[in-house]
Amino acid sequence: MSEIAQIRKLSLWIFLVPLLAINLCLIISQNPELLDNTIFSVDQIGRSGFSIPYLDGGLSISRAARTFPQYLIFKPAMFLTAVLLYIYWKNNNQLINNMNSTNINHKFKTFGILSAVFLVIHSVLLGVKFDIQIYKLFRRVVLLLFIIFEIIAQGILVYHFYKIKLKLRELVNKNILVLKIILVTILALVGILSLPILITKGNTQFKHGLEWNYFVGVILFYLFSRFFWRRTT
């Protein structure tokens, strides 16, 4: 099936593009002297000392990516990721329809595309300054909706694969399906359990560390998708 080959390619890029983007922004933020005396001199707000935010929560993804020149990397990367997400969920919808001899828009496609839309909105708003409380709240809500819709879409898709696992037995790696189920379950549980901390003030380092690791967890789903499907001819 042509959709499988496309999904395998898309999955790898959806994992690599945002992962490389956020970590390149982190490197620039922590090594601004590399771009001093150039037209890409790093904004003071975007400069930070050395830290491993995945472990110590030393800074947020927003701080590492929202100022010049980091946003020149981050925003195009997120726009590209959103386009790839749209194609990914569209192809998965077509694949499920082909296997079930149906022609419907599954819920995972709707939630997946909505997550891509909110990723674009979040990227556009990142770095735009308005000293209005409602704007700050709106920006947080947009990011939260991206995460929620992404996890819902992933969960529903995994559920569909589990239901038709007998039809897929020659096409997929069953161990990866188990890993995807475990990953989505962990992401959902961590999100729910962390919510009381996230909506209260303080615990900044915990929130930053969670942000970096959770982001990687979300896109790890797509790396698993790369190895989930066997090569087709």
C-alpha positions as CSV (number, residue, x, y, z in Angstrom):
1,M,0.0,0.0,0.0
2,S,1.4,3.4,-1.0
3,E,0.1,5.0,2.2
4,I,2.4,2.8,4.3
5,A,5.5,3.9,2.5
6,Q,4.4,7.5,2.8
7,I,3.6,7.1,6.5
8,R,7.0,5.6,7.2
9,K,8.8,8.6,5.6
10,L,6.5,11.2,7.2
11,S,7.0,9.6,10.6
12,L,10.7,10.0,10.6
13,W,10.6,13.6,9.5
14,I,7.9,14.5,12.0
15,F,10.3,13.2,14.7
16,L,13.5,14.7,13.4
17,V,12.4,18.2,12.3
18,P,11.1,19.5,15.7
19,L,13.7,17.5,17.7
20,L,16.6,19.1,15.8
21,A,14.9,22.5,15.8
22,I,14.4,22.8,19.6
23,N,17.9,21.5,20.4
24,L,19.6,23.7,17.9
25,C,17.8,26.7,19.5
26,L,19.0,25.4,22.9
27,I,22.6,25.3,21.6
28,I,22.4,28.8,20.2
29,S,20.8,30.1,23.5
30,Q,23.7,28.6,25.5
31,N,26.5,29.6,23.1
32,P,25.5,33.1,21.9
33,E,29.1,34.1,21.4
34,L,29.2,31.9,18.3
35,L,27.0,34.5,16.5
36,D,28.4,37.7,18.0
37,N,29.5,40.3,15.6
38,T,27.2,38.9,12.9
39,I,23.8,39.8,11.6
40,F,22.5,36.9,13.7
41,S,23.6,38.2,17.0
42,V,21.5,36.6,19.7
43,D,18.9,38.7,21.6
44,Q,19.8,39.2,25.3
45,I,16.5,37.6,26.4
46,G,17.4,34.5,24.4
47,R,20.8,34.0,26.0
48,S,21.2,31.5,28.9
49,G,23.9,29.8,30.8
50,F,24.7,26.1,30.4
51,S,22.0,23.7,31.6
52,I,20.5,20.4,30.6
53,P,16.8,21.4,30.7
54,Y,15.7,17.8,30.2
55,L,17.2,17.1,33.7
56,D,17.3,20.4,35.6
57,G,14.6,22.5,33.9
58,G,17.1,25.4,33.5
59,L,15.0,27.2,30.8
60,S,11.9,26.7,28.9
61,I,11.5,25.9,25.2
62,S,9.8,29.2,24.8
63,R,12.8,31.2,26.1
64,A,15.2,29.1,23.9
65,A,13.2,29.6,20.8
66,R,11.1,32.8,20.9
67,T,13.8,35.5,20.2
68,F,16.0,36.3,17.3
69,P,17.7,34.4,15.6
70,Q,16.3,31.2,17.2
71,Y,12.8,31.9,15.9
72,L,14.2,31.8,12.4
73,I,14.8,28.1,13.1
74,F,11.9,27.2,15.4
75,K,8.9,28.8,13.5
76,P,9.6,27.4,10.1
77,A,10.4,24.0,11.6
78,M,7.0,24.0,13.4
79,F,5.2,25.1,10.3
80,L,6.8,22.3,8.3
81,T,5.9,19.8,11.1
82,A,2.3,21.0,11.0
83,V,2.1,20.3,7.3
84,L,3.7,16.9,7.7
85,L,1.2,16.1,10.5
86,Y,-1.7,17.0,8.3
87,I,-0.5,14.6,5.6
88,Y,0.3,12.0,8.2
89,W,-3.2,11.9,9.7
90,K,-4.8,12.1,6.3
91,N,-2.8,9.1,5.1
92,N,-3.6,7.1,8.2
93,N,-7.3,7.8,7.7
94,Q,-7.0,6.6,4.1
95,L,-5.1,3.5,5.2
96,I,-7.7,2.5,7.8
97,N,-10.5,3.1,5.3
98,N,-8.8,0.8,2.7
99,M,-8.4,-1.9,5.3
100,N,-12.0,-1.7,6.5
101,S,-13.5,-1.0,3.0
102,T,-15.0,2.3,4.3
103,N,-14.9,5.9,3.3
104,I,-15.2,8.0,6.5
105,N,-13.3,10.7,8.4
106,H,-12.2,9.0,11.6
107,K,-11.9,11.0,14.8
108,F,-8.2,10.5,15.0
109,K,-7.9,12.4,11.7
110,T,-10.0,15.3,13.0
111,F,-8.0,15.6,16.3
112,G,-4.7,15.1,14.5
113,I,-5.4,17.9,12.0
114,L,-6.6,20.2,14.8
115,S,-3.4,19.5,16.7
116,A,-1.5,20.7,13.6
117,V,-3.6,23.8,13.4
118,F,-2.9,24.7,17.1
119,L,0.8,24.1,16.6
120,V,0.8,26.7,13.8
121,I,-1.1,29.2,15.9
122,H,1.2,28.6,18.8
123,S,4.3,29.2,16.6
124,V,2.8,32.4,15.2
125,L,2.1,33.7,18.7
126,L,5.5,32.7,20.1
127,G,7.5,35.9,20.7
128,V,4.7,38.3,20.0
129,K,4.5,40.7,22.9
130,F,1.2,42.0,24.3
131,D,1.0,43.0,27.9
132,I,-2.5,41.7,28.2
133,Q,-3.4,38.9,30.6
134,I,-6.1,37.4,28.3
135,Y,-3.5,37.1,25.5
136,K,-1.1,35.2,27.8
137,L,-3.9,32.9,28.8
138,F,-4.9,32.4,25.2
139,R,-1.3,31.4,24.3
140,R,-1.2,28.8,27.0
141,V,-4.6,27.4,26.0
142,V,-3.4,27.1,22.4
143,L,-0.4,25.1,23.5
144,L,-2.5,23.0,25.8
145,L,-5.0,22.2,23.1
146,F,-2.2,21.1,20.7
147,I,-1.0,18.6,23.3
148,I,-4.4,17.4,24.2
149,F,-5.6,16.9,20.6
150,E,-2.3,15.3,19.7
151,I,-2.5,12.7,22.6
152,I,-6.2,12.0,21.8
153,A,-5.4,11.5,18.1
154,Q,-2.5,9.2,18.9
155,G,-4.6,7.2,21.4
156,I,-7.5,6.7,19.0
157,L,-5.2,5.7,16.1
158,V,-3.5,3.1,18.3
159,Y,-6.9,1.8,19.3
160,H,-7.9,1.4,15.7
161,F,-4.6,-0.5,15.0
162,Y,-5.3,-2.8,18.0
163,K,-8.8,-3.6,16.7
164,I,-7.5,-4.7,13.3
165,K,-4.3,-6.2,14.5
166,L,-5.1,-9.5,12.7
167,K,-5.3,-7.7,9.4
168,L,-2.0,-6.0,10.1
169,R,-0.1,-9.1,11.2
170,E,2.0,-9.2,8.0
171,L,2.5,-5.5,7.8
172,V,3.6,-4.4,11.2
173,N,5.9,-5.1,14.1
174,K,3.6,-6.1,17.0
175,N,6.2,-5.2,19.6
176,I,6.2,-1.6,18.4
177,L,2.4,-1.5,18.7
178,V,2.8,-2.4,22.4
179,L,5.4,0.3,22.8
180,K,3.0,2.8,21.2
181,I,0.2,1.8,23.6
182,I,2.6,2.2,26.6
183,L,3.9,5.6,25.4
184,V,0.4,7.0,24.8
185,T,-0.7,5.7,28.2
186,I,2.3,7.3,30.0
187,L,1.8,10.6,28.2
188,A,-1.9,10.7,29.2
189,L,-1.2,9.7,32.8
190,V,1.7,12.2,33.2
191,G,-0.4,15.0,31.7
192,I,-3.3,14.3,34.1
193,L,-1.1,13.9,37.2
194,S,0.9,17.0,36.4
195,L,-2.1,19.2,35.8
196,P,-2.4,20.4,39.5
197,I,1.2,21.5,39.5
198,L,1.0,23.1,36.1
199,I,-2.0,25.3,36.9
200,T,-0.4,26.7,40.1
201,K,2.4,29.2,40.5
202,G,5.9,28.1,41.3
203,N,7.7,24.8,40.5
204,T,9.2,26.6,37.5
205,Q,12.1,24.1,37.0
206,F,9.8,21.1,37.2
207,K,7.5,22.7,34.6
208,H,10.4,23.5,32.2
209,G,11.8,20.0,32.6
210,L,8.4,18.4,32.0
211,E,8.0,20.6,28.9
212,W,11.2,19.4,27.2
213,N,10.6,15.8,28.1
214,Y,6.9,15.8,27.3
215,F,7.6,17.3,23.9
216,V,10.1,14.6,23.1
217,G,7.6,12.0,24.3
218,V,4.9,13.3,22.0
219,I,7.2,13.2,18.9
220,L,8.6,9.8,19.9
221,F,5.3,8.4,18.9
222,Y,6.2,9.1,15.3
223,L,9.6,7.5,15.6
224,F,7.8,4.4,16.7
225,S,5.5,4.7,13.7
226,R,8.6,4.6,11.5
227,F,9.5,1.2,12.8
228,F,5.9,0.0,13.3
229,W,5.3,-0.5,9.6
230,R,7.4,-3.0,7.7
231,R,8.8,-2.0,4.3
232,T,6.4,-2.5,1.5
233,T,7.0,-2.9,-2.3
